[in-house]
Amino acid sequence: VQLVESGGGLVQAGGSLRLSCAASGDTSCISNMGWYRQAPGKERKIVALIASDDRTHYEDFAKGRFTIARDGGWNTVYLQMDSLSPEDTAVYYCYGRLGRLDYWGQGTQVTVSS
């Protein structure tokens, strides 16, 4: 499975961005996908997950501001981010789980200016 993110960039505080993660390869057995982020000097942390039954999980900082969604299958997973703040500045990574294997994209930079 290969994961490729897009949609990052520079945005002003209060603005919005939509990240996309395109999955390819044997995606039929993916059980869940999601987004993590890593700020400079900090650990990579979960942002949101979506399961095959479309249940979602959001970390507290993402609730009410971020929305994760996918197309009918696992071709593309999105992260709509609204009301962005400088604290959201990080590299955002797409994540996929297949069996006991974890897959990661290369990351996309999101920078929020004040």
C-alpha positions in Angstrom: 0.0 0.0 0.0 1.3 3.5 -0.9 -0.1 6.6 0.6 0.5 10.1 -0.9 -0.7 13.2 0.8 -1.5 16.5 -0.8 -3.2 19.8 0.1 -0.8 21.2 2.6 0.4 24.8 2.5 0.5 28.2 4.2 -2.7 29.6 5.6 -3.6 32.5 7.9 -5.0 31.9 11.3 -8.8 31.2 11.1 -8.4 29.8 7.6 -9.1 26.4 6.2 -7.2 23.6 4.4 -8.3 20.3 3.1 -5.7 17.5 3.0 -6.1 14.5 0.8 -4.5 11.1 1.0 -4.5 9.0 -2.1 -4.1 5.3 -1.4 -2.9 2.8 -4.0 -2.0 -0.9 -4.1 -3.9 -3.6 -2.3 -6.3 -1.3 -0.4 -9.1 -3.8 -0.1 -8.0 -5.1 3.3 -7.4 -1.7 4.9 -9.1 -1.6 8.3 -8.7 2.1 9.1 -7.0 5.2 7.9 -6.3 8.5 9.4 -4.1 11.5 10.0 -1.2 12.2 12.4 0.8 15.3 12.8 4.3 16.1 14.0 5.3 19.6 15.1 9.0 20.6 15.3 10.7 19.0 18.2 7.6 17.1 19.2 6.3 13.5 18.9 4.0 12.4 16.1 0.4 12.5 17.4 -2.9 11.3 16.2 -5.3 13.8 14.7 -8.2 11.7 13.4 -9.1 8.2 12.3 -11.8 6.6 10.2 -12.7 2.9 10.3 -14.1 0.7 7.6 -17.6 1.1 9.2 -17.1 4.9 9.0 -16.8 5.3 12.7 -14.5 8.2 13.4 -12.1 9.3 16.2 -10.8 12.8 16.8 -8.3 14.0 19.3 -9.7 16.7 21.5 -7.9 19.5 19.7 -9.5 18.4 16.4 -13.1 18.1 17.6 -15.4 20.6 16.1 -12.7 22.0 13.8 -11.5 19.0 11.7 -13.5 16.5 9.7 -12.2 13.2 8.4 -13.9 11.6 5.5 -13.3 9.0 2.8 -14.6 8.1 -0.6 -16.7 5.0 -0.9 -13.6 2.8 -0.6 -10.1 3.6 0.5 -9.0 5.4 -2.6 -8.9 8.8 -0.9 -9.1 10.0 2.7 -9.6 13.7 3.4 -9.0 15.9 6.4 -11.0 19.2 6.3 -9.4 21.6 8.7 -11.2 24.7 9.7 -10.5 27.5 12.2 -6.8 26.8 12.0 -4.4 28.3 14.5 -0.6 28.6 14.6 -0.6 25.7 17.0 -1.8 23.5 14.1 1.5 24.1 12.3 3.0 20.7 11.7 3.8 18.0 9.1 0.6 16.0 8.6 1.0 12.3 7.8 -1.5 10.0 6.3 -1.8 6.6 8.1 -3.2 3.3 7.0 -3.6 0.0 8.9 -3.7 -3.3 7.0 -3.7 -6.3 9.2 -0.9 -5.8 11.6 1.0 -3.5 9.3 1.1 0.3 9.5 1.6 2.4 6.4 2.6 6.0 6.3 2.7 8.7 3.7 5.7 11.1 3.2 3.9 13.9 5.0 2.7 17.3 3.9 3.6 20.6 5.6 0.8 22.8 7.1 1.9 26.2 8.3 -0.6 28.6 9.9 0.5 32.2 10.3 -0.7 34.5 13.0 
